[in-house]
Amino acid sequence: MTQRILVLPGDGIGPEVVPVAVAVLERVADRFDFAIELDSALVGGKAIDETGSPLPPETLAKAAESRAVLLGAVGGPAWDDLPTLERPERGLLGLRAGLELFANLRPAILFEPLAEASSLKSELVANLDILIVRELTGGIYFGEPRGVEVVDNERRGFNTYVYTEHEIDRIARVAFDLAARRGGRLCSVDKANVLEVTQLWREVVSAAANDYPQVELGHMYVDNAAMQLVREPKQFDVIVTGNMFGDILSDVAAMLTGSLGMLPSASLAADGSGLFEPVHGSAPDIAGQDKANPLATILSVAMMCRYSLDAPDAADAIETAVHQVLAAGFRTADICPVSPGSDIQRVGTEAMGRCVLELLE
Ligand code: NAD
């Protein structure tokens, strides 16, 4: 069966890193014998310039018909003065909502050759491999009522932190399934000592655990989880949490690895289709200079193979190739030590892509 993939390069360094990652996808499809059909469309600032909208209806329609979407990045100074609802980032939010992508997967993997890049001691983070599963379409970011009102002559701001049982259950099951395929440990993060909504979260996650006897479930308050992530991050395997806590903890975990240019992500819908994108933005400061690190986008393609295309061997091969490229000493500027030794070779975006492709031969 041929699987449709929509490619959305977007803005800034997106059109530089995405073609490199697409070449990797085509290479593994060929080598591991699965059929893909690629299409591309406009999103973000470029879409605003050409159509007036950050997410043209044609793009959303194509995305909905695709098994997976590969996105580069959106945004940049040219569109910074637009009103919030018309900015390039609305294209991304529109895709998440339109495709009902409720499960956001953010791995924090530290490839051993880059252990020095972390702000933590290298022994704490070498070979780190944790996965944060964040609920993406509910919680306090979407809860109603919300707003700012005047009460007793002063302004009062309010938001609502709300989760239904089914929203908690479906994200818990995604996380249990992933933990069962990895190290078999799941830590659910909440604030059940203070917030009723997260007491319900803890109850529903615990009930779902009955269907996953092979997974060891633990619970942690969010403040402790933040401390533990920087104290002893390797104690975690998979973490599952709500939208706001996940937003914060996934950025903490990301920084353990030291470089934005290395971080992939996936956002999945209930049928296993998904949107795959690097965590970084459009990096306007280096756009068009062949300096961007394409590895985050290449690793996003690995996630696509694993989670949407049912090609785990291809995912493993891509991750192994990235590890080998780093071990061989190739570095883009963002991950290159200030005073590189003779065994380190600084390369640009395209050359880094060619190194990965060669190892996938
Ligand atoms: P950014 O991630 O684009 O850049 C932050 C810093 O990291 C910059 O110095 C940049 O050069 C560097 N960097 C980022 N990716 C890199 C890569 N692959 N290789 C080497 N260096 C890399 O964040 P920002 O500067 O805050 O935002 C720039 C634009 O991107 C803004 O318009 C913002 O709204 C947008 N943005 C988009 C997304 C997205 O599309 N998902 C995410 C974040 C920011």
Boltz pocket constraint, residues with backbone or C-beta under 6 A from the ligand:
constraints:
  - pocket:
      binder: B
      contacts: [[A, 13], [A, 72], [A, 73], [A, 74], [A, 75], [A, 76], [A, 77], [A, 89], [A, 92], [A, 260], [A, 261], [A, 277], [A, 278], [A, 279], [A, 280], [A, 281], [A, 282], [A, 283], [A, 284], [A, 285], [A, 286], [A, 291], [A, 292], [A, 293], [A, 294], [A, 296], [A, 334]]
      max_distance: 6.0
